């Protein structure tokens, strides 16, 4: 159980710290305006180190978290589904690292690598959102407030996604909305891990 909780807490925190570290090595990087994937885009100062500091380790921690959930002896199908989705998310993090973005993210005809990166990024997000939504239903032994918290986290994330899609056209606060969009779900994983430890 200790390893389960550790993996669930380390994965989101690793992302937070990793992005901050790599961004400091990227001249002029702006967290508010630029998306995280730009840190690993082709022909950037941080192209080679970004996957090794972020995508691959983060993927490992999420896969480990999912594997530990699957290893829990329980008849709770929710834990099983959560484990599968966490592992899917972890593997998708690896794929985003293996296929970096194009140098210019806004090109009309993106490369195959960019397309794969984008698809993997969608899987990363929607697998985590789906997991969060599963816990809004009171089919678990955690306190009732956790279902409400899960619902609120999902709503905030979706609202931020809408704002992010709008910001793609204006490029205003795009990075900020992306961080809110994924960040609230990452925090949710930490809370879930702590709640499972107490349960």
Secondary structure as GFF3:
##gff-version 3
##sequence-region A 1 199
A	DSSP	alpha_helix	2	24	.	.	.	ID=ss1
A	DSSP	three_ten_helix	36	40	.	.	.	ID=ss2
A	DSSP	alpha_helix	47	50	.	.	.	ID=ss3
A	DSSP	pi_helix	51	55	.	.	.	ID=ss4
A	DSSP	alpha_helix	56	71	.	.	.	ID=ss5
A	DSSP	alpha_helix	77	98	.	.	.	ID=ss6
A	DSSP	alpha_helix	112	134	.	.	.	ID=ss7
A	DSSP	alpha_helix	144	170	.	.	.	ID=ss8
A	DSSP	alpha_helix	174	198	.	.	.	ID=ss9
###
